[in-house]
Amino acid sequence: MANVKLAIIYYSSTGTNFQLARWAEEAAKETGAEVKLAKVRENAPDAAIDSNPAWREHLNATADVPTAEVDLLDWADAIIFSVPTRFGHVSSQVQQFLDTTGGLWAQGKLANKVVSAMTSAQNPHGGQEATILGLYTSMFHWGAIVAAPGYADPVLFKAGGNPYGTSVSVDQDGNMVEDVQDAVHYQAKHTVEVAQWIQNGRGQK
């Protein structure tokens, strides 16, 4: 049986969602999945980036990370998104990327992809659930299959108990508040597992 091909696509201004994505990559590779990690293209003006030294520092530090293109979605059996919340929704960078997927969608190439999502915000009620659900709305239009973590493992409660996807709060110094690494590992492995089930089912036709 072929290994699951997993794309992990993230957007991160100061590094939180990059770390979540790296943890997901680590866990997915443990399952034997073929993993590609890519970042969403930055579209903010330099003046905005330079107004926050941590933003510029992270952008420079991740310059060698591949940029996500739509053909990565075509390649993947499963996709994990890790994106920050902006006023209870995805950032403009992520929305711009989603808006470029119309061609694949029109060809039916995004249907039956297994998808899952993670997010971050500055406080526990800063829009994490709304952001993940908003992202999943686009996935439903794709015809994708959402692999949410639910409450299937105790590590999810340790992370704050978001059943839609791992979410984390970040303090004013950029530190993660909740202990979410194990939840990210669980979610990544669960996503690969669901994609493997679908592969196996297709093979039995």
Buried (B, 14 or more C-beta within 10 A) or exposed (E): EEBBBBBBBBBBBBBBBBBBBBBBBBBBBEBEBBBBBBBBBBEBEEEEBEEEEEBBEBBEEBEEBEEBEBEBBBBBBBBBBBBBBBEBBBBEBBBBBBEEBEEBBEEEBBEBBBBBBBBBBBEEEBBBBBBBBBBBEBBEEBEBBBBBBEEEBEBBEBBBEBEBBBBBBBEEEEEBBBEBBBBBBBBBBBBBBBBBBBBEEEEEE
